Amino acid sequence: MIIINGREEHGAAGRSLLSYVETEGYRFDRVAVEINGDIVPKQAYAERALADGDRVEIVHFMGGG
């Protein structure tokens, strides 16, 4: 089981972080991701596979005023 932003995500195990971010509609240039307490550098998103037991936090930055 993978927890992403406090919710159980079924079917995410084995997918790359980049694939997950893109298919969930996040803009790559406007997110920061932490997995198991560690910030993941953007250049590692394609290589970092989501694994059972991961706790993921995705922060999506939005503009506005």
N, C-alpha and C positions, 0 to 999 in steps of 0.2 A: 504494500500500500504506500502511495506517495501522497503527502499532504502539500497542497499548493494554496497559499493564501488562506489557510485554515480549513480548506475543504479537501476531502478525499477525492483523488483523481484516479479513476480506473482506466487502464489502457495506456497510461503515460510511460510506464516502465519500458526502458530500452530505447525510447525516442531521444533524439538529441535535444538539448535545451533550445537550440536555434529553431528546430522544427516545431517544438511546442509553442514558443513565443510567436512565430509567424502564423501558425494555424489558429491560434487563439485571438489573433487580431491586434496584438501589441505592435507598436512601431519600434523596431530595433534601436533606432537612435534616441528613443525616449524612455527606455527602461533601465532599471538596475535590478540585478538578481542576486539573491543570497541563497545558498544551499547549505543546510546544516550549520548555519552560523558564519559561513565564509562567503564573502563577495566574490562572484565569478566575473573575471575580466571578459569583456565583450569578445575578444579574439579567441576565447576558449568555448564559446557557446556551441559551435559546430561539433566540437570534440567531446563535450561533456554530456554523457548519456545519463538520463534520469534513471534512478535505481530504486528498487523496493526499499522502503525505510527513509527515503529522503524527505526532508522538510524544506520546502521552497517558499520563498517570499519574493514576489515580483512587484516592484514599485513602478508605476507608469506615470511619468511626468506629463503634466498638461499645462498649456499656456492659458493665459487669461488675465483679467485685470479687474 
